[in-house]
Structure formats: structure tokens, C-alpha cells
Amino acid sequence: MTSARRRSPEPFLWLLFSSGGMLAALLMPALAWRLWLAPGLGLAEPLAFERAAALLSSPLARLGVALVVALALFHWAHRFRFTLYDGLQLSHLWGLIATVCYGGAAIGSAAAAWALLALP
């Protein structure tokens, strides 16, 4: 007789961590250059609100931005969770830390999706 075992969510969380890290590594330098460094150095015009709104007028663009934000937040949550576990030796609080980290990422993702949907 086999007992039913509960599956761990760890593989799914590691998937979110790795995909969020990869997207952050690929997109954040380009965003930082275009939004802050190039305008600050006088190499490009600052991004006007009208242009940003036009870029986010497509539902597919909004979905893409929401996905990038969500994956970046889950990447942060996973990294911060293991920093607290291993770095601060708080592994005895594993349930609370996991709930706060991943819950915060989920709430932040939902807030970003809501904000993107609320755009005109």
C-alpha cells in the first residue's frame, strides 16, 4: 500500500528564481542605460510620459511588463529567503520566511498587474 506524498513546490520556485534572474540580467542593463544613464549623459532624450504610455498601449506589452516584474519579484523572494536561512541562520523560521517572501512577491506581482491594467 503506497501512501500519498505531498509534492514540494521547490522545483516551481527554482524555475521562477532562474527565469527571473535571467530576465533581470538581460533586460535591466538595457533599461538602466535607456532610462537613466543615456539621458543623464546627454546621449538620449528622457522618455516622455506620452511615449511610455504609447509603448504600454498594447495588451501584449502590458502582459510582458507584468511578467518581467513578477519574475523579478519571485527571483528576489527566493534569493532573500535563502539569504535569511543560510546567512542569518534563521532556518528554524522556514515556514514564516517562505510565506512572507513568496507572499510579498505574489502581492507585488498582483499590484503591478493591477497598475498596468488600470492604465488608460
N, C-alpha and C positions, 0 to 999 in steps of 0.2 A: 504494500500500500504506500503510495507516494503522497507526501504532504505538499500542499500548495505553498510555494515560496513566493514571497513578495519581491518583485523586481526592483532593483535600485535605480534611481533616476540619474546616477553618476554618468553613464555614457552620454545621455542627452545634455547634461550640464557641461561636460567636457566639449561636446560639439558646439554649444553656444559660446563657450570660452574661446575655442580655437578659431571659430569663424569670426567672432567679434574682434579678436586680436589681429587676424589677417586683414579684415576690412579697415580697422583703425590704422594699421601700418601702411596700407596702400593709399587711403584717402586723406588722412589727417595732414600729412606734409603738404599735399596739393592744396587743401583747404586753407591751411595756415599761410601758405605763400600767397594765394589769391586774395584772401580776405584781410590779412594783416600786414604781411611783410612787403609785398609789392606796392600797395598803396602808401605805406609808411615811407618807403624809399623813393616814392615818386615815379615808379615804373608802371603803374596802372591806376586807373580811376577807382575810387572806392565804389563798392557795389551799392547802387541806389535801391531804395525800397521797391520802387516800381519794377526794376529788373528782377529782384529777388521774388517778388510776387508773381511776375510773369513766368519765372522758372518753376514755381510751385503751383502753377495753374492746372497742370495735368494731374489727374488722379494717380497715374503711374509714378510720377515724380514724387508725389506726397507719400506713396507707399514705399518707395525706395528710401526716402529720408527717414521715415518711421522705422524701417527695417535696420538701417545703419545705426540709428540711435538706440534701438532695442538691443542689437547685438553688442554695441559698445558698452551699454549698461550691464549686460549679463557677463561680459568679459571682466568688467570692473568687479562685479559681485563675486565671481569665482576667485579672482586674484586676491581680493580683500579678505574673503573667507579663509583662504589658506594662509594668508599673512597673519590673521588673528590666531588661527590654530597653531601654526608652527612658530611664527616669530614671537608672539606674545604668550605662547604656551596655554592657550585657552581652549584646548580641545575638549575639556570637560563640559563646555557650553555649546557643543556641536549643534544641537537642535535649535537653540535660540539664535546662534550666529547664522546658521543656514537660512532660517526663516527671515531674519532681518535683512540679510544681504540679498537673497533672491526675491523676497517680497518688495524690497526697495527698488530693485531693478524692474520688477513687474509693474509697480506703481508708476515709476518714471517712464516706462515704455507706454503705458496707457495714457499718461498725461501728455506725452509727446504726440501720440496718435490723435488724441482729442484736440490738441492745439493745432495740429496740421489739418484736421477735418473742419475746424472752426474758421479757417482762413476763407476769405471771400473768393 
